[in-house]
Amino acid sequence: MLSNRYVVSIVVPMLLLSAGSLAKKLTRGPGWRREDFYLGVEFTLAALSSSLLYVVELGSNYPTAPSADFTKCVSAGVFSSLTFVLLLVVLSFHQDWEPAERRGRSQFLVLVVFCNFIGLALVAAFTLMIKGV
C-alpha cells in the first residue's frame, strides 16, 4: 500500500497538510484557529520548490543524458511556470478572504477547501506527472 503511487502522491501530502496545521498551532500558542488550516500558500510553494529543484537536478545530469533529460526539464519548467501563476492566484485569494470581517462558511470554503486543494493538487501532479513515482 505504501508503494502505491496514489497513496504516495495524495495521501502523504494530506498527512503533511495535517502536520502543517499542527505545527502552526504549536508555534502560535494554545487553542485552535481557523487560520491554522490555511495552508494553500505553503503547499503551492512546496510544489514550486520541488519543481525548481528537479529542473536543477536534471540540468546537473545534462552531460551524461542530454536528450532524455531535455523533455523532462521542459516539462518541469512549464510546471514551474504554471505553479508560480497559481501561487499568485492563491495569494490573491488569501489577500481578499483572510481579513477578520470575512468570517463564515464562505471563507472556510475558499481558504481551507479551495486554496488547500490547489496546493495539494500541485504537489500530487508534480509527484505523479513530472517526477514520477
C-alpha positions, 0 to 999 in steps of 0.5 A, a space after each residue: 500500500 505504501 508503494 502505491 503511487 496514489 497513496 504516495 502522491 495524495 495521501 502523504 501530502 494530506 498527512 503533511 497538510 495535517 502536520 502543517 496545521 499542527 505545527 502552526 498551532 504549536 508555534 502560535 500558542 494554545 487553542 485552535 484557529 481557523 487560520 491554522 488550516 490555511 495552508 494553500 500558500 505553503 503547499 503551492 510553494 512546496 510544489 514550486 520548490 520541488 519543481 525548481 529543484 528537479 529542473 536543477 537536478 536534471 540540468 546537473 545530469 545534462 552531460 551524461 543524458 542530454 536528450 532524455 533529460 531535455 523533455 523532462 526539464 521542459 516539462 518541469 519548467 512549464 510546471 514551474 511556470 504554471 505553479 508560480 501563476 497559481 501561487 499568485 492566484 492563491 495569494 490573491 485569494 488569501 489577500 481578499 478572504 483572510 481579513 477578520 470581517 470575512 468570517 463564515 462558511 464562505 471563507 472556510 470554503 475558499 481558504 481551507 477547501 479551495 486554496 488547500 486543494 490547489 496546493 495539494 493538487 500541485 504537489 500530487 501532479 508534480 509527484 505523479 506527472 513530472 517526477 514520477 513515482 
